[in-house]
């Protein structure tokens, strides 16, 4: 098996997270057949919830043989692990790329809040993620995978603020945890009642509340 083939099988079966996490697209490490299977699983998850992820239904949706799912992903848990990775990737990579291109810490801070507002408003992606999350919490083999993804979310927030000071990073970690909790919670509320203005107002309030804290650490947010 070549190095590329080993990486593909490793990622598909829930091992070898991309490095740096969420910058390398997990889909890119998979062959076209596996990508079609993963896209089909995502469509079924959005339409019918986690219960719709039957191997026979996924194969039919993808137009592939059922055996190809086992070949590329090992089993259903491997498929779910790869699915969670793909759900997490695009928005977070976009956020990193957007903020890293800005010259000042204040601009990066405000772009971070704007980006998180867009992520919270992405109802389809959050619906798919929240459908898969309870299964991941119950399944011991998937819990470390999702824990690593949440660490990746925290790293995304910290990277957006672009500080190399270890003391500042330690103080910013609780901010990153709260940022993620707020975005997840607002995404649930937005999914139940899609009021874009209320979502924007809530994150604008978080921005005003957190700005003095970020300034105190020595990262200019004003």
For each residue, the residues with C-beta under 8 A, 3 or more apart:
1: 5 6 9
2: 5 6
3: 6 7
4: 7 8
5: 1 2 8 9
6: 1 2 3 9 10
7: 3 4 10 11 16 29
8: 4 5 11 12 29 30 31 34 72
9: 1 5 6 12 13 72 74
10: 6 7 13 15 16
11: 7 8 15 16 17 18 26 29 30 82 85
12: 8 9 30 34 72 73 74 78 79 82
13: 9 10 73 74 78 81
14: 74 77 78 81 82 141 142 145
15: 10 11
16: 7 10 11
17: 11 21 85 145 148 152
18: 11 21 22 23 24 25 26 29 85
19: 24
20: 23 24 155
21: 17 18 148 149 151 152 155
22: 18 88 89 92 93 96 152 155 156
23: 18 20 93 96
24: 18 19 20 28 29
25: 18 28 29 89 90 93
26: 11 18 29 30 82 85 86 89
27: 30 35 38 86 89
28: 24 25
29: 7 8 11 18 24 25 26
30: 8 11 12 26 27 34 35 38 72 82
31: 8 34 35 72
32: 35 36
33: 36 37 64 68 72
34: 8 12 30 31 37 38 72 73 82
35: 27 30 31 32 38 39
36: 32 33 39 40 62 63 64
37: 33 34 40 41 58 59 62 64 68 69 72 73 79
38: 27 30 34 35 41 42 79 82 83 86
39: 35 36 42 43 62
40: 36 37 43 44 58 61 62 64
41: 37 38 44 45 53 58 61 62 79 83
42: 38 39 45 46 83 86 87 128
43: 39 40 46 47 61
44: 40 41 47 48 52 53 57 58 61
45: 41 42 48 49 50 52 53 83 128 131 132
46: 42 43 124 127 128 131
47: 43 44 52
48: 44 45 51 52
49: 45 52 131
50: 45 53 131 132 134 135
51: 48
52: 44 45 47 48 49 57
53: 41 44 45 50 57 58 76 79 80
54: 57 58
55: 58 59 66 69 76
56: 59 60 66
57: 44 52 53 54 60 61
58: 37 40 41 44 53 54 55 61 62 69 79
59: 37 55 56 62 64 65 66 68 69
60: 56 57 63
61: 40 41 43 44 57 58
62: 36 37 39 40 41 58 59
63: 36 60
64: 33 36 37 40 59 68 69
65: 59 68
66: 55 56 59 69 70
67: 70 71
68: 33 37 59 64 65 71 72
69: 37 55 58 59 64 66 72 73 76 79
70: 66 67 73 74 75
71: 67 68
72: 8 9 12 30 31 33 34 37 68 69
73: 12 13 34 37 69 70 76 78 79 82
74: 9 12 13 14 70 77 78
75: 70 78 79
76: 53 55 69 73 79 80
77: 14 74 80 81 139 141 142
78: 12 13 14 73 74 75 81 82
79: 12 37 38 41 53 58 69 73 75 76 82 83
80: 53 76 77 83 84 132 135 136 139 142
81: 13 14 77 78 84 85 141 142 145
82: 11 12 14 26 30 34 38 73 78 79 85 86
83: 38 41 42 45 79 80 86 87 128 132
84: 80 81 87 88 129 132 136 142 145 146 149
85: 11 17 18 26 81 82 88 89 145 149
86: 26 27 38 42 82 83 89
87: 42 83 84 125 128 129 132
88: 22 84 85 91 92 129 149 152 153
89: 22 25 26 27 85 86 92 93
90: 25 93 94 125
91: 88 94 95 115 118 119 122 125
92: 22 88 89 95 96 119 152 153 156
93: 22 23 25 89 90 96 97
94: 90 91 97 98 115
95: 91 92 98 99 112 115 116 119 156 160
96: 22 23 92 93 99 100 156 159 160
97: 93 94 100 101
98: 94 95 101 102 111 115
99: 95 96 102 108 111 112 115 159 160 162
100: 96 97 108 159 160 162
101: 97 98
102: 98 99 107 108 111
103: 107
104: 107 108 220
105: 108 109 161 162 163 219 220 221
106: 109 110 220 221 222
107: 102 103 104 110 111
108: 99 100 102 104 105 111 112 160 161 162
109: 105 106 112 113 160 161 211 214 219 221
110: 106 107 113 114 207 221
111: 98 99 102 107 108 114 115 160
112: 95 99 108 109 115 116 157 160 161 179
113: 109 110 116 117 203 204 206 207
114: 110 111 117 118
115: 91 94 95 98 99 111 112 118 119 160
116: 95 112 113 119 120 179 182 183 203
117: 113 114 120 121 199 200 203
118: 91 114 115 121 122
119: 91 92 95 115 116 122 125 183 187
120: 116 117 126 183 186 187 190 199 203
121: 117 118 187 190 196 199
122: 91 118 119 125 126 187
123: 126 127 187 190 191 194
124: 46 127 128
125: 87 90 91 119 122 128 129
126: 120 122 123 129 130 184 187 188 191
127: 46 123 124 130 131 191
128: 42 45 46 83 87 124 125 131 132
129: 84 87 88 125 126 132 133
130: 126 127 133 188 191
131: 45 46 49 50 127 128 134
132: 45 50 80 83 84 87 128 129 135 136
133: 129 130 136 137 146
134: 50 131 137 138
135: 50 80 132 138 139 142
136: 80 84 132 133 139 142 143 145 146
137: 133 134 143 146
138: 134 135
139: 77 80 135 136 142 143
140: 143
141: 14 77 81 144 145
142: 14 77 80 81 84 135 136 139 145 146
143: 136 137 139 140 146 147
144: 141 147 148
145: 14 17 81 84 85 136 141 142 148 149
146: 84 133 136 137 142 143 149 150
147: 143 144 150 151
148: 17 21 144 145 151 152
149: 21 84 85 88 145 146 152 153
150: 146 147 153 154 180
151: 21 147 148 154 155
152: 17 21 22 88 92 148 149 155 156
153: 88 92 149 150 156 157 176 180
154: 150 151 157 158 173 176 177 180
155: 20 21 22 151 152 158 159
156: 22 92 95 96 152 153 159 160
157: 112 153 154 160 161 172 175 176 179 180
158: 154 155 161 163 169 172 173 176
159: 96 99 100 155 156 162
160: 95 96 99 100 108 109 111 112 115 156 157
161: 105 108 109 112 157 158 172 214 219
162: 99 100 105 108 159
163: 105 158 168 169 172 217 218 219
164: 169
165: 168 169 218
166: 169 170
167: 170 171
168: 163 165 171 172 217 218 219
169: 158 163 164 165 166 172 173
170: 166 167 173
171: 167 168 174 175 217
172: 157 158 161 163 168 169 175 176 214 217 219
173: 154 158 169 170 176 177
174: 171 177 178
175: 157 171 172 178 179 210 213 214
176: 153 154 157 158 172 173 179 180
177: 154 173 174 180 181
178: 174 175 181 182
179: 112 116 157 175 176 182 183 206 210
180: 150 153 154 157 176 177 183 184
181: 177 178 184 185
182: 116 178 179 185 186 202 203 206
183: 116 119 120 179 180 186 187
184: 126 180 181 187 188
185: 181 182 188 189
186: 120 182 183 189 190 199 202 203
187: 119 120 121 122 123 126 183 184 190 191
188: 126 130 184 185 191 192
189: 185 186 192 193 199
190: 120 121 123 186 187 193 194 195 196 198 199
191: 123 126 127 130 187 188 194
192: 188 189
193: 189 190 198
194: 123 190 191
195: 190 198 199
196: 121 190 199 200
197: 200 201
198: 190 193 195 201 202
199: 117 120 121 186 189 190 195 196 202 203
200: 117 196 197 203 204
201: 197 198 204 205
202: 182 186 198 199 205 206
203: 113 116 117 120 182 186 199 200 206 207
204: 113 200 201 207 208
205: 201 202 208 209
206: 113 179 182 202 203 209 210
207: 110 113 203 204 210 211
208: 204 205 211
209: 205 206 212 213
210: 175 179 206 207 213 214 221
211: 109 207 208 214 215 221 222
212: 209 215 216
213: 175 209 210 216 217
214: 109 161 172 175 210 211 217 219 221
215: 211 212 218 219 220 221 222
216: 212 213
217: 163 168 171 172 213 214
218: 163 165 168 215
219: 105 109 161 163 168 172 214 215
220: 104 105 106 215
221: 105 106 109 110 210 211 214 215
222: 106 211 215
